[in-house]
Amino acid sequence: MALVLAASVCFSDTQYHEFEGISEAYNIRNLRVLAQLLPENPVIIEAGAYKGRDTLKLAQKFPAGRIYAFEPLRTAFPHLCEAMRPFSNVAVINQALDVTAGKKDFYICYGTWGQNPIFEFHSSLLKPFGVFAINLIGPTEKVSCTTLFDFCQENNIEKIDMLWLSTEGSESQILAGSQELLDQVSLVFVHTQLHCTRESMVLFHDLKTYMERNGFILLSHFYIPGAHGDALFINAKKFINR
């Protein structure tokens, strides 16, 4: 079958975006469309859950599923636990996913000049880089990290219906730490980066190349040029079978 990539403009919440991919119908924020790509009882692993905004939507949409929500930030994790308390289909993990396991520095973002904790959702395992560091200043804390491969082995997870990755630039490292598992992953959502603000950050172009090399097709990428975006990839085997 022929795949046609589109380049067009879309608008989301009054914010200007551009689009590339197969169809704008594959909008990650439209859970009804997402449900068509997943079984009724999906296994979903979310990295960067923060206080549970997206976790809550996934838990409500897939009550028969199993969701593993990772959040390493000490101040955010209690909020995530509280938000997920009513949901037996969610397990919360106070760790970060990375390419290797161990205790690592976590760079907490308090915004420009480090003045406001409201920006801590921009925190990352990656150290702020160069001229952009002034906008990502904040304290550093040690967090526990594991790899996706190790976690799945320890919890007897043989397949992942969806990876949901929003970790402020370390998404490629998580994927590298799950190389052996990628063939068993159906969907991958990535919050993408289009300019480098942190050390070792992988930008979207290189991420897309990596995903395609590992057998994935880009369904959609809604993005703000030169800033960031949301991309959804599907395992090519799953797409062709549809």
Secondary structure, 3 states (H helix, E strand, C coil): CCCCCEEEEEEECCEEEEEEECCCCCCCCCHHHHHHCCCCCCEEEEECCCCCHHHHHHHHHCCCCEEEEECCCCCCHHHHHHHHCCCCCEEEECCEECCCCEEEEEECCCCHHHCCHHHHHHCECCCECHHHHHHCCCCEEEEEEECHHHHHHHCCCCCEEEEEECCCCCHHHHHHCCHHHHHHEEEEEEEEECCCCECCCCCHHHHHHHHHHCCEEEEEEEECCCCEEEEEEEEHHHHHHC
